[in-house]
Amino acid sequence: MASLPAPPDEPRGRIFRSEEEVAALPASERIRYRLVTAGRRHHANDNISAFMRAGEMEELKAEVQAKMQEVLRALVIDTDSDHNTNETAQRVAKMYLEEVFRGRYVPMPAVTEFPNAERLNELMIVGPITVRSACSHHMCPIFGKVWIGILPNEHSNLIGLSKYARIADWIMSRPQIQEEAVTMLANELQQRVRPDGLAIVMEADHFCMHWRGVKDTDSAMVNSVMRGAFLKDANLRREFLSLLPRKHSA
């Protein structure tokens, strides 16, 4: 059988790997290889769950734990005799994969959709939804609130209030920048709900500013996405924004 072309990030001249070669790779390399051969991006805020197989989450945790142990060693931390850091590498690996970056490694949570039987067409606002993310530049925490405005039409799919929070958590639980996170959330909701108008506002504290750099503890970032009727109708947009109980509005 003729060799297939090498994936884009493989060294030049490298032949396509056999199933046996792929199976012998560490889990992270197996997953990366599937992504590359499929031509799929795997940036920090991309969901890669479709390219993971059963058992590989546990393998990834073991890999991250081993690498984190090396980071601690490079920081000259004696994890053998320091009782506070004996299990830090294991805790960090579990935290990254099962909690703060979970949105990269698990599929979208199940979301039940209902037809708009009553043909509702009035403004609906959900929020504030508490969200937690991480800056992809420094891996520092981002804590914030999200408000979602929906102007449905008779063809819209309605979803339960808790589902907005579930979708937001899935999108936000990745390393990213706030501007891209809000756009990704808007894209997901637009596709699912199909409203006449969609508006999202996010206000968040960034610990890459609080904890390091300028160390400004008072700054927050606010950004928005307006689509459809919210973009075209200034009165609708003004009504939505006026109803948001933002902490700096007083």
C-alpha positions as CSV (number, residue, x, y, z in Angstrom):
1,M,0.0,0.0,0.0
2,A,1.4,3.4,-1.0
3,S,2.3,5.8,1.8
4,L,0.0,8.8,2.3
5,P,1.3,12.4,2.6
6,A,2.7,13.5,6.0
7,P,0.4,15.6,8.2
8,P,1.2,19.3,8.2
9,D,3.1,19.4,11.5
10,E,5.1,16.2,10.9
11,P,8.8,16.6,9.9
12,R,9.3,16.8,6.2
13,G,9.7,13.3,4.6
14,R,7.9,11.6,7.5
15,I,5.6,8.8,6.2
16,F,2.1,8.3,7.4
17,R,2.1,6.3,10.6
18,S,0.6,2.9,10.8
19,E,-2.1,2.0,13.4
20,E,0.6,0.2,15.4
21,E,2.8,3.3,15.5
22,V,-0.1,5.5,16.5
23,A,-1.2,3.1,19.3
24,A,2.4,3.2,20.7
25,L,2.3,7.0,21.1
26,P,1.5,8.8,24.3
27,A,-2.2,9.8,24.5
28,S,-1.5,13.4,23.8
29,E,0.4,12.5,20.6
30,R,-2.2,10.1,19.5
31,I,-4.9,12.8,19.8
32,R,-2.8,15.4,18.2
33,Y,-2.0,13.0,15.3
34,R,-5.7,12.4,14.7
35,L,-6.4,16.2,14.7
36,V,-3.5,16.9,12.3
37,T,-4.4,14.2,9.8
38,A,-8.0,15.4,9.8
39,G,-6.8,18.9,9.2
40,R,-8.5,20.2,12.3
41,R,-7.3,23.1,14.4
42,H,-6.5,22.5,18.1
43,H,-6.0,25.9,19.6
44,A,-6.4,26.5,23.3
45,N,-10.1,27.3,23.0
46,D,-11.0,24.5,20.6
47,N,-13.1,21.5,21.7
48,I,-11.2,18.3,20.7
49,S,-13.5,15.7,22.3
50,A,-14.4,14.2,18.9
51,F,-10.8,13.1,18.5
52,M,-10.5,11.5,21.9
53,R,-11.1,7.8,22.7
54,A,-12.2,5.9,25.7
55,G,-9.6,5.9,28.5
56,E,-7.5,8.7,27.0
57,M,-8.6,11.3,29.5
58,E,-7.0,9.3,32.3
59,E,-3.9,8.9,30.2
60,L,-3.8,12.6,29.6
61,K,-4.0,13.3,33.3
62,A,-1.1,11.0,33.9
63,E,1.0,12.8,31.2
64,V,0.1,16.2,32.6
65,Q,1.0,15.1,36.1
66,A,4.4,13.9,35.0
67,K,5.1,17.1,33.1
68,M,3.9,19.3,36.0
69,Q,6.2,17.4,38.3
70,E,9.0,18.4,36.0
71,V,7.9,22.1,36.1
72,L,8.0,22.0,39.9
73,R,11.4,20.5,39.8
74,A,12.5,23.2,37.4
75,L,11.2,25.7,39.9
76,V,13.5,24.1,42.5
77,I,10.7,23.0,44.7
78,D,11.5,19.9,46.8
79,T,8.2,18.0,46.4
80,D,9.6,15.0,48.2
81,S,10.1,16.6,51.6
82,D,7.6,19.5,51.2
83,H,4.3,18.1,52.4
84,N,2.4,21.0,50.8
85,T,3.6,20.1,47.3
86,N,3.8,16.3,47.6
87,E,0.7,15.8,45.4
88,T,0.5,19.2,43.7
89,A,1.3,17.8,40.2
90,Q,-1.6,15.3,40.5
91,R,-3.9,18.0,41.8
92,V,-3.0,20.4,38.9
93,A,-3.5,17.7,36.3
94,K,-6.9,16.8,37.6
95,M,-7.9,20.5,37.9
96,Y,-6.9,21.3,34.3
97,L,-8.5,18.4,32.6
98,E,-11.6,17.8,34.8
99,E,-12.4,21.4,35.8
100,V,-10.9,24.6,34.5
101,F,-10.2,23.4,30.9
102,R,-12.9,20.7,30.8
103,G,-14.7,22.4,27.9
104,R,-11.9,21.3,25.6
105,Y,-12.2,17.6,26.4
106,V,-15.8,16.8,26.8
107,P,-18.7,17.1,24.3
108,M,-21.4,19.7,24.5
109,P,-23.8,18.9,27.4
110,A,-27.2,17.6,26.4
111,V,-29.6,20.4,25.7
112,T,-33.3,19.8,25.2
113,E,-34.9,22.1,22.7
114,F,-38.6,22.9,22.6
115,P,-40.6,24.4,19.7
116,N,-42.0,27.9,20.2
117,A,-45.6,26.7,20.4
118,E,-46.9,30.0,21.8
119,R,-45.0,32.0,19.1
120,L,-43.3,34.1,21.8
121,N,-41.6,37.2,20.3
122,E,-40.8,39.4,23.2
123,L,-37.4,40.1,24.7
124,M,-36.0,37.5,27.1
125,I,-32.9,38.1,29.3
126,V,-31.0,35.4,31.1
127,G,-28.4,36.4,33.6
128,P,-26.2,37.2,35.3
129,I,-24.6,33.8,34.7
130,T,-21.4,33.3,36.6
131,V,-18.6,32.1,34.4
132,R,-15.0,31.1,35.0
133,S,-12.3,30.9,32.4
134,A,-8.6,31.3,32.0
135,C,-6.5,33.7,30.0
136,S,-4.6,31.8,27.3
137,H,-1.6,34.2,27.6
138,H,-0.7,33.5,31.2
139,M,-3.2,30.8,32.3
140,C,-4.5,33.2,34.9
141,P,-8.2,33.0,36.1
142,I,-11.0,35.0,34.5
143,F,-14.1,35.5,36.7
144,G,-17.2,37.2,35.3
145,K,-20.9,37.5,34.6
146,V,-22.7,37.0,31.3
147,W,-26.1,38.3,30.3
148,I,-27.9,36.9,27.3
149,G,-30.7,38.6,25.4
150,I,-33.0,36.6,23.1
151,L,-35.7,37.9,20.7
152,P,-37.4,34.7,19.5
153,N,-39.6,34.1,16.6
154,E,-42.2,31.4,15.8
155,H,-39.5,29.2,14.3
156,S,-37.1,29.5,17.3
157,N,-36.1,26.6,19.5
158,L,-36.6,27.4,23.1
159,I,-34.2,25.9,25.7
160,G,-34.5,25.8,29.5
161,L,-32.9,28.5,31.6
162,S,-30.3,26.2,33.2
163,K,-29.2,25.2,29.7
164,Y,-27.9,28.7,29.0
165,A,-25.7,28.3,32.0
166,R,-24.5,24.8,30.9
167,I,-23.6,26.0,27.4
168,A,-21.8,29.1,28.8
169,D,-19.8,27.0,31.2
170,W,-18.8,24.5,28.4
171,I,-17.6,27.4,26.2
172,M,-15.9,29.3,29.0
173,S,-14.0,26.3,30.6
174,R,-11.1,26.7,28.2
175,P,-7.9,28.9,28.0
176,Q,-8.9,31.8,25.8
177,I,-9.4,35.6,25.5
178,Q,-12.7,37.1,26.5
179,E,-13.5,38.6,23.1
180,E,-13.3,35.2,21.4
181,A,-15.2,33.4,24.2
182,V,-18.2,35.7,23.8
183,T,-18.3,35.2,20.0
184,M,-18.1,31.4,20.4
185,L,-21.0,31.5,22.9
186,A,-23.0,33.7,20.5
187,N,-22.3,31.3,17.6
188,E,-23.5,28.3,19.6
189,L,-26.7,30.0,20.8
190,Q,-27.5,31.4,17.3
191,Q,-27.3,28.0,15.8
192,R,-29.4,26.3,18.5
193,V,-32.1,28.9,19.2
194,R,-32.3,30.6,15.8
195,P,-33.8,33.9,17.2
196,D,-34.5,37.1,15.4
197,G,-32.0,38.8,17.7
198,L,-29.3,37.7,20.0
199,A,-27.3,39.9,22.4
200,I,-24.6,38.9,24.9
201,V,-22.7,41.1,27.4
202,M,-19.8,39.8,29.5
203,E,-18.1,41.6,32.3
204,A,-15.1,40.0,33.8
205,D,-12.1,40.4,36.1
206,H,-8.8,39.2,34.6
207,F,-6.2,38.0,37.1
208,C,-3.4,38.6,34.5
209,M,-4.0,42.2,35.4
210,H,-4.8,41.8,39.1
211,W,-2.1,39.3,40.0
212,R,0.8,40.3,37.7
213,G,1.8,43.1,35.3
214,V,0.2,46.4,36.3
215,K,-1.5,44.7,39.3
216,D,-4.6,46.9,38.9
217,T,-7.3,45.3,41.1
218,D,-10.1,47.6,40.0
219,S,-10.1,47.1,36.2
220,A,-12.7,44.9,34.6
221,M,-13.4,44.1,30.9
222,V,-16.8,44.5,29.3
223,N,-17.6,43.3,25.8
224,S,-20.6,42.5,23.8
225,V,-22.0,40.8,20.7
226,M,-25.1,42.0,19.0
227,R,-26.8,40.2,16.2
228,G,-29.9,40.5,14.1
229,A,-32.6,42.7,15.6
230,F,-30.3,43.9,18.4
231,L,-27.8,45.2,15.8
232,K,-30.4,46.9,13.7
233,D,-32.9,48.3,16.3
234,A,-31.3,50.9,18.6
235,N,-34.4,50.9,20.9
236,L,-34.3,47.2,21.4
237,R,-30.5,47.3,22.1
238,R,-31.1,50.2,24.5
239,E,-33.8,48.3,26.4
240,F,-31.6,45.2,26.8
241,L,-28.6,47.2,28.1
242,S,-30.8,49.2,30.5
243,L,-32.1,46.1,32.1
244,L,-28.6,44.7,33.0
245,P,-27.8,45.1,36.7
246,R,-24.1,45.4,36.2
247,K,-22.0,46.1,39.2
248,H,-20.5,49.3,37.9
249,S,-23.8,50.8,36.7
250,A,-24.5,52.7,39.9
